[in-house]
Amino acid sequence: MSDPFADVDASSPDLIGIIATALEVRAADPDMLPVIDAYLDRLDPPDGSLIVDIGCGTGGVTRRIADRFGQALVIGVEPSIALTDKARALAGDRANLEFRVGDGAALDLADDSADIAILHTVLSHVADPAPLVAEAARLLRPSGTLVVCDADFSKAALGLGPGDPLGACAQAFVAGSVTDAWLAGKLKPLARAAGLAVDHFGTANRVVTDGMGNLVWVRMASARLVDEGVIGQSLADALEAEYLRRAEAGTLYGFLPFVTMIATKPVG
Ligand SMILES: C[S@@+](CC[C@H](N)C(=O)[O-])C[C@H]1O[C@@H](n2cnc3c(N)ncnc32)[C@H](O)[C@@H]1O
């Protein structure tokens, strides 16, 4: 089963649309913003800084970074041409924000050129995270900061009890749309292997009890299962309807821990 986030442009136009919508919904989700703001609060980029958001998707988080740090140039790098096009279309007139197409393992940026590098929910979607962390370390200036924020998908839950079909959707989403659900426990060793010093490692739970924040789990799980001939479109429609019913009734319970690691490139 291949994770569609590992090569977004290889997906069908419908699935790319689902992914783009889901990234925008999540980046603006009131349940997600405190997780993002908690690490932005820990950063203090000086005037003229360069911040690189690696694997920026449609740029929802990147726009928030650019708005928060107007004194910095923020570059979002994303391998998907479709998502980069979307990110550029949504960038508005922000003068300190640009988007480039690129692979996080081979960035077209000079050594020691960036003050801050951010990997927001990227590493859980790549087969080998080590080259991306090493590349981030390469482009950071000495005493520059790496932020990795990622989900601990091994603990993702959407069910209200045993056998709940929405619980199965969460499991099916993780099985089909996440490359390493157990990444969280590997982050500290990854940073150290890249020569970085870990300054902070913390967790925050995203709990979704209403709204569309976890609809992507149902949509992506259903789309894959329909595509594989496991279920029919009528069941996919019913699962989405059940999510919407619970959102309306206020009976949703989606749970996902996020891990944030902040690490520094040593001087000398
Ligand atoms: C779950 S999305 C997160 C997007 C964005 N950071 C956000 O939080 O809205 C994962 C992103 O990682 C990107 N990605 C996958 N492989 C990558 C690689 N080798 N280098 C950089 N980004 C990559 C995908 O294209 C996708 O946009």
The ligand as an SDF file (V2000), in Angstrom:
LIG
                    3D

 27 29  0  0  0  0  0  0  0  0999 V2000
    0.6940   15.6820    5.2730 C   0  0  0  0  0  0  0  0  0  0  0  0
    1.3950   16.7200    4.0690 S   0  0  0  0  0  0  0  0  0  0  0  0
    1.8720   18.1330    5.0560 C   0  0  0  0  0  0  0  0  0  0  0  0
    1.9130   19.4230    4.2730 C   0  0  0  0  0  0  0  0  0  0  0  0
    2.2020   20.6640    5.0930 C   0  0  0  0  0  0  0  0  0  0  0  0
    3.4710   20.5830    5.7700 N   0  0  0  0  0  0  0  0  0  0  0  0
    1.0830   20.9010    6.0830 C   0  0  0  0  0  0  0  0  0  0  0  0
    1.2350   20.5210    7.2480 O   0  0  0  0  0  0  0  0  0  0  0  0
    0.0430   21.4410    5.6760 O   0  0  0  0  0  0  0  0  0  0  0  0
    2.9530   15.9680    3.7080 C   0  0  0  0  0  0  0  0  0  0  0  0
    3.7120   16.7540    2.6650 C   0  0  0  0  0  0  0  0  0  0  0  0
    5.0310   16.2140    2.5560 O   0  0  0  0  0  0  0  0  0  0  0  0
    5.3900   16.3260    1.1950 C   0  0  0  0  0  0  0  0  0  0  0  0
    6.5310   15.4370    0.9040 N   0  0  0  0  0  0  0  0  0  0  0  0
    6.5260   14.1250    0.6100 C   0  0  0  0  0  0  0  0  0  0  0  0
    7.7750   13.6930    0.3270 N   0  0  0  0  0  0  0  0  0  0  0  0
    8.5920   14.7760    0.4690 C   0  0  0  0  0  0  0  0  0  0  0  0
    9.9900   14.9970    0.2770 C   0  0  0  0  0  0  0  0  0  0  0  0
   10.8270   14.0060   -0.0890 N   0  0  0  0  0  0  0  0  0  0  0  0
   10.4770   16.2350    0.4850 N   0  0  0  0  0  0  0  0  0  0  0  0
    9.6570   17.2410    0.8640 C   0  0  0  0  0  0  0  0  0  0  0  0
    8.3200   17.0900    1.0410 N   0  0  0  0  0  0  0  0  0  0  0  0
    7.8030   15.8750    0.8420 C   0  0  0  0  0  0  0  0  0  0  0  0
    4.1280   15.9510    0.4540 C   0  0  0  0  0  0  0  0  0  0  0  0
    4.1620   16.3080   -0.9100 O   0  0  0  0  0  0  0  0  0  0  0  0
    3.0880   16.6930    1.2860 C   0  0  0  0  0  0  0  0  0  0  0  0
    2.8640   17.9930    0.8190 O   0  0  0  0  0  0  0  0  0  0  0  0
  1  2  1  0
  2  3  1  0
  2 10  1  0
  3  4  1  0
  4  5  1  0
  5  6  1  0
  5  7  1  0
  7  8  2  0
  7  9  1  0
 10 11  1  0
 11 12  1  0
 11 26  1  0
 12 13  1  0
 13 14  1  0
 13 24  1  0
 14 15  1  0
 14 23  1  0
 15 16  2  0
 16 17  1  0
 17 18  1  0
 17 23  2  0
 18 19  1  0
 18 20  2  0
 20 21  1  0
 21 22  2  0
 22 23  1  0
 24 25  1  0
 24 26  1  0
 26 27  1  0
M  CHG  2   2   1   9  -1
M  END
$$$$
